[in-house]
Amino acid sequence: MMKVYLDNAATTALSKEALESMMPYLTQVHGNPSSFHSFGRNARSAVEKAREQVANAIGALPEEIIFTGGGTESDNTVIMGTAQRLKDRGNHIITTAVEHHAVLHPCEELEKRGFEVTYLEVDEFGAVSPEQVEAAIKDNTILVTIMFANNEVGTIMPIAQIGEICRKHNVWFHTDAVQAVGHVPVNVKEMNIDMLSLSAHKFHGPKGIGALYVKKGIRLPSLIMGGAQEKNRRAGTENVAAIVGMGTAIELAVANMENSTQKMLTLRDRLMNGIESRISEVKLNGHRTNRLPNNVNYSIKYIEGEGILLHLDLNGVAASSGSACTSGSLDPSHVLLAMGLTHEVAHGSVRLTLSESNTEEEIDYALNVLEKAVTTLRAMSPLYNK
Ligand SMILES: *Cc1c(COP(=O)(O)O)cnc(C)c1O
């Protein structure tokens, strides 16, 4: 049986290059980057090199990069930190209905603490418009947080235009760019982004390491209190090997972006064409062109997404229904519901996300398995009678 991994939006495989760059920091260089001696200095210089690699990848300055424990921590730091820092200036936050739970849950927590949160509605493709953002800004707005690209349907938001509006109104603008960095061009200066979250394991780096870009001049309190690491912006001894792996992975991802995008687009179109020509009554979720190059998401009528995933898994194909964090719950995706899908159609959705190392053979195999799964499940469905 072929094993095909089509769940790269949940996590990616660690690249050989990232692993190799990490090895010395797991085996030989064990110093604490905060230590003054040569052991410490060796670790420190590796951390600072990675900081430059991350900064270069998004058009930031090295001193604007804070290493964190991942995308979730970066998002939490911005939302809880901005609320704390600017609570005397205002209590209103703008976000969207389709954010990752790493943004939505801190926003809900702030509502319990007396903050007001506007959840912008999205169009049928899962996007908000810059005009919607501008109309929602009020005198007491302290933060706009809008994801760069959606993790379920791959829709890319008009980030540069939203950044321009926030700059005009002098409101801090954060974007959860976890799905975007390493996959589409991101430049914090050109796009007027004040704060940005990224996570290494979404671009072939290690898990449990991420970064937060915070524009020079903005000072956020740290979620994690303790030592003076990261210039007092995030306490705790740095995960040196993971930071080095992230640096390698992000540099490679950006350097190879054009090439890997081209490869993934070819595979994505093969997969999309295959699904649309071989399976009846399917609906593409998200925009046909304005989407991440590796994202495919369909609702398949008359069946449950979970049923398809089981069939796929039994045949070695890894896919997902919505985000990894919500699978296990029976609620349909909040993203698909926000896009106007009915519960029934949202329940029948499957997300297949590619990496540049997938092959045409794998896509064809996955298509065969998917077609068979749909035929089998529809034959058992009381709703399907054709
Ligand atoms: C994966 C993901 C996160 C969480 O990042 P972790 O590093 O796994 O904590 C946040 N936001 C988006 C959009 C994601 O895809």
The ligand as an ORCA input file, in Angstrom:
! r2SCAN-3c Opt
* xyz 0 1
  C      -0.727     25.823     12.686
  C      -1.313     27.161     12.865
  C      -1.201     27.858     14.091
  C      -0.558     27.238     15.309
  O       0.831     27.153     15.210
  P       1.609     26.159     16.206
  O       3.050     26.405     15.909
  O       1.176     24.776     15.854
  O       1.247     26.553     17.600
  C      -1.727     29.127     14.178
  N      -2.332     29.699     13.130
  C      -2.457     29.090     11.944
  C      -3.111     29.785     10.815
  C      -1.971     27.791     11.776
  O      -2.112     27.175     10.603
*
